[in-house]
Amino acid sequence: MANKDLIELKGTIEELLPATMFKVRLESGQIVLGHLSGKLRMNKIRLSLGDSVRVEMTPYDLTKGRITYRF
C-alpha cells in the first residue's frame, strides 16, 4: 500500500488505554482507536488527554488509525 492511499485527519485524545493505545475523537465527531507510530515510540513522545494529534487511516478500516504527529 502506498502513502497516497492513506487518509490523514486531525483529532484530540479522549481516553488513554493500555499498550500505547488511545481513543481519538476526530474533527468529524467520530471516535477511533489509535496506536502510536514507530517514530513517536522511538523518540518517546508522550501523549495525554486533550492533545491534538494527526491520525493516518486506511480506507479499508475507518475504526482504527496510526497517530503520526502531536501538535
C-alpha positions as a Markdown table, in Angstrom:
| # | Residue | x | y | z |
|---|---|---|---|---|
| 1 | Met | 0.0 | 0.0 | 0.0 |
| 2 | Ala | 1.4 | 3.4 | -1.0 |
| 3 | Asn | 1.2 | 6.5 | 1.2 |
| 4 | Lys | -1.3 | 8.1 | -1.2 |
| 5 | Asp | -3.9 | 5.5 | -0.1 |
| 6 | Leu | -3.9 | 6.9 | 3.5 |
| 7 | Ile | -6.4 | 9.3 | 4.9 |
| 8 | Glu | -5.0 | 12.0 | 7.3 |
| 9 | Leu | -7.3 | 13.5 | 9.8 |
| 10 | Lys | -6.9 | 15.7 | 12.9 |
| 11 | Gly | -8.3 | 14.8 | 16.3 |
| 12 | Thr | -7.9 | 15.1 | 20.1 |
| 13 | Ile | -7.1 | 12.4 | 22.6 |
| 14 | Glu | -10.2 | 11.3 | 24.6 |
| 15 | Glu | -9.0 | 8.3 | 26.5 |
| 16 | Leu | -5.7 | 6.6 | 27.4 |
| 17 | Leu | -5.7 | 2.8 | 27.0 |
| 18 | Pro | -3.0 | 0.2 | 27.8 |
| 19 | Ala | -0.2 | -0.7 | 25.4 |
| 20 | Thr | 0.1 | 2.8 | 23.9 |
| 21 | Met | -3.5 | 2.8 | 22.5 |
| 22 | Phe | -5.7 | 5.8 | 22.6 |
| 23 | Lys | -9.3 | 6.7 | 21.8 |
| 24 | Val | -9.2 | 9.7 | 19.5 |
| 25 | Arg | -12.2 | 12.0 | 18.6 |
| 26 | Leu | -11.8 | 13.2 | 15.1 |
| 27 | Glu | -12.9 | 16.6 | 13.9 |
| 28 | Ser | -16.0 | 15.0 | 12.4 |
| 29 | Gly | -17.0 | 13.7 | 15.8 |
| 30 | Gln | -16.2 | 10.0 | 15.1 |
| 31 | Ile | -14.2 | 8.2 | 17.8 |
| 32 | Val | -11.4 | 5.8 | 16.5 |
| 33 | Leu | -8.9 | 3.6 | 18.2 |
| 34 | Gly | -5.3 | 4.9 | 17.6 |
| 35 | His | -1.9 | 3.5 | 18.2 |
| 36 | Leu | 1.5 | 5.3 | 18.2 |
| 37 | Ser | 3.7 | 5.3 | 15.1 |
| 38 | Gly | 7.2 | 4.0 | 15.3 |
| 39 | Lys | 8.8 | 7.5 | 15.2 |
| 40 | Leu | 6.7 | 8.6 | 18.2 |
| 41 | Arg | 7.7 | 5.5 | 20.2 |
| 42 | Met | 11.3 | 5.8 | 19.2 |
| 43 | Asn | 11.5 | 9.4 | 20.3 |
| 44 | Lys | 9.5 | 8.7 | 23.5 |
| 45 | Ile | 6.8 | 11.3 | 22.7 |
| 46 | Arg | 4.2 | 11.3 | 25.5 |
| 47 | Leu | 0.5 | 11.9 | 24.8 |
| 48 | Ser | -2.0 | 13.0 | 27.4 |
| 49 | Leu | -5.7 | 13.8 | 27.4 |
| 50 | Gly | -6.7 | 16.7 | 25.2 |
| 51 | Asp | -3.6 | 16.7 | 23.0 |
| 52 | Ser | -4.3 | 17.5 | 19.3 |
| 53 | Val | -2.9 | 14.8 | 17.0 |
| 54 | Arg | -2.8 | 13.8 | 13.4 |
| 55 | Val | -4.1 | 10.3 | 12.6 |
| 56 | Glu | -3.5 | 8.3 | 9.4 |
| 57 | Met | -6.2 | 5.8 | 8.5 |
| 58 | Thr | -6.6 | 3.3 | 5.7 |
| 59 | Pro | -9.8 | 3.4 | 3.6 |
| 60 | Tyr | -10.4 | -0.3 | 4.4 |
| 61 | Asp | -10.9 | 0.1 | 8.2 |
| 62 | Leu | -12.2 | 3.5 | 9.3 |
| 63 | Thr | -12.3 | 2.5 | 13.0 |
| 64 | Lys | -8.5 | 2.3 | 13.6 |
| 65 | Gly | -5.6 | 4.6 | 12.9 |
| 66 | Arg | -2.0 | 5.4 | 13.5 |
| 67 | Ile | -1.1 | 8.5 | 15.4 |
| 68 | Thr | 1.7 | 10.2 | 13.5 |
| 69 | Tyr | 2.1 | 13.7 | 14.9 |
| 70 | Arg | 1.3 | 15.6 | 18.1 |
| 71 | Phe | 0.6 | 19.3 | 17.8 |
